[in-house]
């Protein structure tokens, strides 16, 4: 919301027509110290203008008609200003001038475009998009509205006012005011960038405000469990049923690599007989809709057998007793404390553990791991799959043995 707003009508003597002796009447719009002006398309002799009152001097019908027209212009501008305030759209001298001149009639606002996009996403949830995707765009819009309120004292503004400065200020707001880390900031700005690309594609704006903006995600060291930590959780006895259930689901994820949403959806139809004659999980990942095929390891098979006749599982058509993700993560913190594990135990950490400790560190090729995780690219798998020092050590030991054998053979050949 603007602090100050004023209108000043005046005669621009510098544009006086020497032939007629008349100069145009202008209206100066001032908002928070910023100015713009419009011509009201009327001309008079400068000496007939009352600068204090902002009207033409005299009482003739011509003068009365001209002063009435000035009042109508003033009233229209105030009405447009009130309309913009009611819509919580940022008011600037430029936007008010454009609205008055009819330039802005077909222009969209940031919030209007975002809501248009989000409704499209919402209508496709469960088909082309996951509900989490819709939530991400909703959160981004919330951050944008809070940013515009903080920076421009408005919860919306016209799209054509979004420029490079707006983008960089939004980036700064997320980092400095909302305390978002680099990758979270980059994520929100990229989602906003997609909205701007939509506006560009539809011809609603002419310039890309992101043209000079460079964002770069930082690689994050993802935690996972070592063998001894995984074993500690497996061997721990829990007297509380809810902790037993959460522990078992967590271990199942450690041995299958399934994300929470996918293990929550797991049912008998996803268990098939694999090419090797054993049981496999075949399921489309909720996040990417890519196919994942996972041979079920013995520890995971034992967990499925444990809950084969569980009343909750039977009644709900599930293979495992699943709580909400939030509850699972809260209970996992209890389990971590009881097992003496200092890492932040979450359901997703189990997926990292599968990629690293369970598979790669047991010489499963990264291409195979990528296939089981349902990744579209091995680059994605590399973010999960940390190569441990012991794996590097064992690989290098094989190289040492080969090199040592080669040197020995060479010496033997020379001796002969």
C-alpha positions as CSV (number, residue, x, y, z in Angstrom):
1,X,0.0,0.0,0.0
2,X,1.4,3.4,-1.0
3,X,2.3,6.0,1.7
4,X,1.7,9.1,-0.4
5,X,-0.4,9.8,-3.5
6,X,-1.2,13.2,-5.1
7,X,-2.3,14.7,-8.4
8,X,-1.2,18.1,-9.7
9,X,-2.7,19.7,-12.8
10,X,-0.5,22.4,-14.5
11,X,0.1,24.0,-17.8
12,X,3.4,23.0,-19.5
13,X,4.5,26.3,-20.8
14,X,7.6,24.8,-22.4
15,X,5.3,23.2,-25.1
16,X,3.5,26.5,-25.9
17,X,2.4,26.8,-29.5
18,X,3.6,30.2,-30.7
19,X,1.0,30.4,-33.4
20,X,-2.0,29.9,-31.1
21,X,-0.4,31.1,-27.8
22,X,-1.8,28.0,-26.1
23,X,0.0,25.3,-24.0
24,X,-1.1,21.8,-23.0
25,X,-2.6,21.0,-19.6
26,X,-0.9,18.0,-17.9
27,X,-1.6,16.0,-14.7
28,X,1.4,15.0,-12.6
29,X,0.9,11.7,-10.7
30,X,3.1,11.3,-7.6
31,X,3.4,8.1,-5.6
32,X,5.9,7.8,-2.8
33,X,8.0,10.6,-4.4
34,X,8.0,9.0,-7.8
35,X,6.4,10.9,-10.7
36,X,4.8,10.5,-14.1
37,X,2.6,12.7,-16.1
38,X,-0.2,12.6,-18.6
39,X,-1.6,15.1,-21.0
40,X,-5.3,15.6,-20.6
41,X,-5.6,16.6,-24.3
42,X,-6.7,20.2,-23.6
43,X,-4.8,23.5,-24.2
44,X,-5.2,27.1,-22.9
45,X,-3.2,30.3,-22.7
46,X,-0.8,30.0,-19.7
47,X,-1.9,33.3,-18.2
48,X,-5.4,32.0,-17.8
49,X,-4.3,29.2,-15.5
50,X,-4.7,29.4,-11.7
51,X,-1.8,27.3,-10.5
52,X,-2.9,27.4,-6.8
53,X,-6.3,25.9,-7.5
54,X,-5.4,23.8,-10.6
55,X,-8.2,25.3,-12.7
56,X,-8.8,27.7,-15.5
57,X,-9.6,31.3,-14.5
58,X,-13.0,32.7,-15.5
59,X,-16.7,32.1,-15.5
60,X,-17.6,31.6,-19.1
61,X,-19.3,28.4,-20.3
62,X,-16.1,27.4,-22.1
63,X,-14.1,27.8,-18.8
64,X,-16.8,25.9,-16.8
65,X,-16.8,23.1,-19.3
66,X,-13.0,22.8,-19.2
67,X,-12.8,22.8,-15.4
68,X,-15.5,20.2,-15.3
69,X,-13.4,18.0,-17.6
70,X,-10.4,18.5,-15.3
71,X,-12.6,17.3,-12.4
72,X,-13.6,14.2,-14.4
73,X,-10.0,13.3,-15.1
74,X,-9.1,13.8,-11.4
75,X,-12.1,11.6,-10.3
76,X,-11.1,8.9,-12.8
77,X,-7.6,8.8,-11.5
78,X,-8.7,8.6,-7.9
79,X,-11.1,5.8,-8.8
80,X,-8.4,3.8,-10.6
81,X,-6.2,4.3,-7.5
82,X,-8.9,3.0,-5.2
83,X,-9.5,0.0,-7.5
84,X,-5.8,-0.9,-7.5
85,X,-5.8,-0.6,-3.7
86,X,-8.9,-2.9,-3.4
87,X,-7.1,-5.5,-5.6
88,X,-3.9,-5.2,-3.5
89,X,-2.0,-4.3,-6.7
90,X,1.2,-2.2,-6.4
91,X,0.5,1.4,-7.3
92,X,3.1,3.3,-9.2
93,X,2.8,6.4,-11.4
94,X,3.4,4.2,-14.4
95,X,0.6,1.6,-13.5
96,X,-1.9,4.4,-12.8
97,X,-1.0,6.2,-16.0
98,X,-1.4,2.9,-18.0
99,X,-4.7,2.0,-16.4
100,X,-6.1,5.5,-17.1
101,X,-4.9,5.3,-20.7
102,X,-6.4,1.8,-21.1
103,X,-3.0,0.2,-21.7
104,X,-3.3,-2.2,-18.8
105,X,-6.7,-3.6,-19.5
106,X,-5.4,-6.9,-20.8
107,X,-2.3,-7.2,-18.6
108,X,-2.1,-9.9,-16.0
109,X,-0.8,-9.6,-12.5
110,X,1.8,-11.8,-10.8
111,X,-0.8,-13.5,-8.5
112,X,-3.3,-13.8,-11.3
113,X,-0.8,-15.7,-13.5
114,X,0.4,-17.8,-10.6
115,X,-3.1,-18.8,-9.7
116,X,-3.9,-19.6,-13.3
117,X,-0.9,-21.9,-13.4
118,X,-1.6,-23.5,-10.1
119,X,-5.1,-24.4,-11.0
120,X,-3.9,-26.2,-14.1
121,X,-1.4,-28.1,-11.9
122,X,-4.1,-28.9,-9.4
123,X,-6.4,-30.3,-12.0
124,X,-3.7,-32.7,-13.1
125,X,-2.6,-34.0,-9.7
126,X,-2.7,-37.8,-9.8
127,X,-2.3,-37.8,-13.6
128,X,0.7,-35.8,-14.8
129,X,1.7,-34.2,-11.5
130,X,2.1,-35.2,-7.9
131,X,0.3,-33.3,-5.1
132,X,3.8,-32.3,-3.8
133,X,4.4,-30.4,-7.0
134,X,1.2,-28.4,-6.5
135,X,2.3,-27.6,-2.9
136,X,5.7,-26.4,-4.1
137,X,4.1,-23.8,-6.4
138,X,1.6,-22.8,-3.7
139,X,4.4,-22.2,-1.2
140,X,6.3,-20.2,-3.9
141,X,3.3,-18.0,-4.4
142,X,2.9,-17.4,-0.7
143,X,6.6,-16.4,-0.5
144,X,6.1,-14.0,-3.5
145,X,3.1,-12.3,-1.9
146,X,4.9,-11.9,1.4
147,X,7.9,-10.5,-0.5
148,X,5.8,-8.0,-2.4
149,X,4.1,-6.9,0.8
150,X,7.5,-6.5,2.5
151,X,9.3,-4.7,-0.4
152,X,6.5,-2.9,-2.3
153,X,3.8,-2.8,0.4
154,X,1.4,-4.7,-1.9
155,X,0.4,-8.3,-2.3
156,X,0.2,-8.2,-6.1
157,X,1.6,-6.2,-9.0
158,X,1.4,-6.1,-12.8
159,X,3.6,-8.6,-14.6
160,X,5.3,-5.9,-16.7
161,X,6.8,-4.5,-13.5
162,X,8.7,-7.7,-12.8
163,X,12.3,-6.9,-13.9
164,X,15.8,-8.1,-13.0
165,X,15.7,-6.0,-9.8
166,X,12.5,-7.7,-8.7
167,X,14.1,-11.2,-9.3
168,X,17.3,-10.3,-7.4
169,X,15.4,-8.7,-4.5
170,X,13.2,-11.8,-4.3
171,X,16.3,-13.9,-4.1
172,X,17.7,-11.7,-1.3
173,X,14.4,-11.8,0.6
174,X,14.4,-15.6,0.6
175,X,18.0,-15.7,1.9
176,X,18.1,-12.8,4.3
177,X,14.5,-12.4,5.6
178,X,13.2,-16.0,5.3
179,X,16.6,-17.6,6.1
180,X,16.3,-20.1,3.3
181,X,19.5,-21.9,2.4
182,X,21.0,-21.6,-1.1
183,X,19.3,-24.7,-2.6
184,X,15.9,-23.8,-1.2
185,X,16.2,-20.3,-2.5
186,X,17.2,-21.5,-5.9
187,X,14.3,-23.9,-5.9
188,X,11.7,-21.2,-5.2
189,X,13.3,-18.8,-7.7
190,X,13.3,-21.5,-10.4
191,X,9.6,-22.2,-9.8
192,X,8.9,-18.5,-10.2
193,X,11.0,-18.5,-13.4
194,X,8.7,-21.2,-14.8
195,X,5.7,-18.9,-14.3
196,X,7.5,-16.0,-16.1
197,X,8.3,-18.4,-19.0
198,X,4.6,-19.1,-19.2
199,X,3.9,-15.3,-19.4
200,X,6.6,-15.0,-22.1
201,X,5.2,-17.9,-24.1
202,X,1.7,-16.4,-24.1
203,X,3.0,-12.9,-25.0
204,X,1.8,-11.3,-21.8
205,X,5.3,-9.8,-21.3
206,X,8.0,-8.8,-23.8
207,X,11.2,-9.2,-21.8
208,X,12.6,-12.0,-19.7
209,X,13.6,-10.6,-16.3
210,X,15.7,-13.7,-15.7
211,X,18.0,-13.0,-18.7
212,X,20.9,-12.0,-16.5
213,X,20.0,-14.0,-13.4
214,X,22.3,-16.9,-12.7
215,X,21.5,-19.5,-10.0
216,X,23.5,-22.4,-9.0
217,X,22.6,-25.2,-6.6
218,X,25.2,-26.4,-4.2
219,X,25.9,-30.1,-3.8
220,X,24.7,-31.3,-0.5
221,X,26.4,-34.1,1.5
222,X,23.5,-36.5,2.0
223,X,23.5,-38.6,5.2
224,X,23.1,-42.4,5.2
225,X,23.6,-45.2,7.7
226,X,26.8,-47.2,7.9
227,X,26.6,-51.0,8.3
228,X,27.0,-50.9,12.1
229,X,24.2,-48.3,12.4
230,X,21.8,-50.3,10.3
231,X,22.6,-53.4,12.3
232,X,22.0,-51.5,15.6
233,X,18.5,-50.6,14.5
234,X,17.8,-54.1,13.2
235,X,18.9,-55.7,16.5
236,X,17.2,-53.3,18.9
237,X,14.2,-54.7,20.7
238,X,11.3,-52.3,21.2
239,X,8.5,-52.9,23.6
240,X,6.3,-50.1,22.1
241,X,4.4,-51.4,19.0
242,X,4.4,-48.0,17.2
243,X,8.2,-47.9,17.4
244,X,8.4,-51.5,16.1
245,X,6.2,-50.7,13.2
246,X,8.1,-47.5,12.3
247,X,11.5,-49.3,12.6
248,X,10.3,-52.1,10.3
249,X,9.0,-49.7,7.7
250,X,12.2,-47.8,7.8
251,X,14.3,-51.0,7.4
252,X,12.1,-52.0,4.5
253,X,12.9,-48.7,2.8
254,X,16.6,-49.3,3.6
255,X,16.5,-52.6,1.7
256,X,14.3,-51.5,-1.2
257,X,15.1,-47.8,-1.7
258,X,11.5,-46.8,-1.8
259,X,10.5,-43.2,-1.0
260,X,7.8,-42.7,1.7
261,X,5.0,-42.0,-0.8
262,X,5.8,-45.2,-2.7
263,X,6.0,-47.5,0.2
264,X,2.7,-46.0,1.6
265,X,1.0,-47.0,-1.7
266,X,2.6,-50.5,-1.8
267,X,0.0,-53.3,-2.2
268,X,0.0,-56.9,-3.4
269,X,-0.4,-55.9,-7.0
270,X,3.1,-54.4,-6.9
271,X,4.7,-57.7,-6.0
272,X,5.5,-59.8,-9.0
273,X,7.6,-62.8,-9.9
274,X,10.9,-61.6,-11.3
275,X,13.1,-62.9,-14.0
276,X,15.2,-64.7,-11.4
277,X,12.1,-66.5,-10.0
278,X,12.1,-64.4,-6.8
279,X,9.7,-61.7,-5.7
280,X,10.2,-58.2,-7.1
281,X,8.6,-54.8,-6.5
282,X,7.4,-53.2,-9.8
283,X,5.9,-49.8,-9.3
284,X,5.8,-46.4,-11.0
285,X,7.4,-43.7,-8.8
286,X,4.8,-41.1,-7.7
287,X,7.3,-38.3,-8.1
288,X,8.5,-39.0,-11.7
289,X,6.1,-41.7,-13.0
290,X,9.2,-43.7,-14.0
291,X,9.2,-47.4,-13.6
292,X,11.2,-48.9,-10.8
293,X,12.0,-52.7,-10.6
294,X,13.5,-53.9,-7.4
295,X,14.4,-57.5,-6.4
296,X,13.2,-58.0,-2.8
297,X,16.2,-58.8,-0.5
298,X,15.8,-61.3,2.3
299,X,15.5,-58.7,5.1
300,X,12.7,-56.9,3.2
301,X,11.0,-60.2,2.4
302,X,11.0,-61.1,6.2
303,X,9.4,-57.8,7.0
304,X,6.6,-58.4,4.4
305,X,6.0,-61.8,5.9
306,X,5.8,-60.4,9.4
307,X,2.9,-58.1,8.4
308,X,1.2,-60.5,6.0
309,X,-1.7,-61.1,8.4
310,X,-1.6,-57.8,10.3
311,X,-5.2,-56.6,10.9
312,X,-4.5,-53.0,9.8
313,X,-2.7,-54.1,6.6
314,X,-5.4,-56.6,5.7
315,X,-8.2,-54.0,6.4
316,X,-6.5,-51.3,4.4
317,X,-5.1,-53.4,1.6
318,X,-1.5,-52.4,2.5
319,X,1.6,-54.5,2.9
320,X,3.0,-52.5,5.8
321,X,1.5,-50.4,8.7
322,X,2.2,-46.9,7.5
323,X,1.8,-43.7,9.6
324,X,2.0,-40.2,8.1
325,X,5.5,-39.1,7.0
326,X,5.5,-36.5,9.8
327,X,4.8,-39.1,12.5
328,X,7.3,-41.5,11.0
329,X,10.0,-39.0,11.1
330,X,9.1,-37.9,14.7
331,X,9.2,-41.6,15.9
332,X,12.5,-42.2,14.0
333,X,14.1,-39.5,16.2
334,X,13.1,-41.6,19.2
335,X,14.5,-44.7,17.6
336,X,17.8,-42.9,16.8
337,X,18.1,-41.9,20.5
338,X,17.4,-45.4,21.7
339,X,19.9,-46.9,19.3
340,X,22.6,-44.3,20.0
341,X,22.6,-42.8,16.5
342,X,23.3,-39.1,16.2
343,X,22.3,-38.7,12.6
344,X,19.0,-37.1,11.7
345,X,17.0,-40.3,11.0
346,X,14.2,-39.7,8.4
347,X,12.3,-42.0,6.0
348,X,14.2,-40.5,3.1
349,X,17.6,-41.2,4.7
350,X,16.6,-44.9,4.2
351,X,16.6,-44.3,0.5
352,X,20.1,-42.8,0.7
353,X,21.2,-45.9,2.7
354,X,19.9,-48.2,0.1
355,X,21.8,-46.4,-2.7
356,X,25.0,-46.3,-0.8
357,X,25.5,-48.9,2.0
358,X,23.2,-51.6,0.7
359,X,24.0,-51.5,-3.0
360,X,27.0,-49.5,-4.2
361,X,29.2,-50.6,-1.4
362,X,28.4,-54.2,-2.2
363,X,29.6,-53.7,-5.8
364,X,26.2,-53.2,-7.4
365,X,26.8,-51.1,-10.6
366,X,25.4,-47.5,-10.4
367,X,23.3,-48.2,-13.6
368,X,21.5,-51.0,-11.7
369,X,21.0,-48.8,-8.6
370,X,19.6,-46.0,-10.8
371,X,17.2,-48.4,-12.4
372,X,16.0,-49.7,-9.0
373,X,15.6,-46.1,-7.6
374,X,13.5,-45.2,-10.7
375,X,15.8,-42.3,-11.7
376,X,15.6,-40.9,-15.2
377,X,19.3,-40.0,-15.1
378,X,22.4,-41.5,-13.5
379,X,23.3,-38.0,-12.5
380,X,20.4,-38.0,-10.1
381,X,21.7,-41.3,-8.6
382,X,25.1,-39.9,-8.1
383,X,23.6,-37.3,-5.6
384,X,22.4,-40.2,-3.5
385,X,25.2,-42.7,-4.0
386,X,28.2,-41.7,-1.9
387,X,31.3,-43.8,-2.4
388,X,32.7,-44.7,1.0
389,X,36.4,-44.7,1.8
390,X,36.3,-48.4,2.3
391,X,34.9,-48.8,-1.3
392,X,37.7,-46.6,-2.6
393,X,40.2,-48.6,-0.5
394,X,39.0,-52.0,-1.8
395,X,39.0,-50.8,-5.4
396,X,42.5,-49.4,-5.0
397,X,43.6,-52.6,-3.4
398,X,42.6,-54.5,-6.5
399,X,44.6,-52.1,-8.5
400,X,47.6,-52.5,-6.3
401,X,47.4,-56.3,-6.7
402,X,47.1,-56.0,-10.5
403,X,50.1,-53.6,-10.6
404,X,52.1,-55.8,-8.3
405,X,51.4,-58.9,-10.4
406,X,52.3,-57.0,-13.5
407,X,55.7,-55.9,-12.1
408,X,56.4,-59.4,-10.8
409,X,55.7,-60.9,-14.3
410,X,57.9,-58.3,-16.0
411,X,60.8,-59.1,-13.6
412,X,60.3,-62.8,-14.3
413,X,60.3,-62.3,-18.0
414,X,63.6,-60.3,-17.8
415,X,65.2,-63.0,-15.6
416,X,64.5,-65.6,-18.3
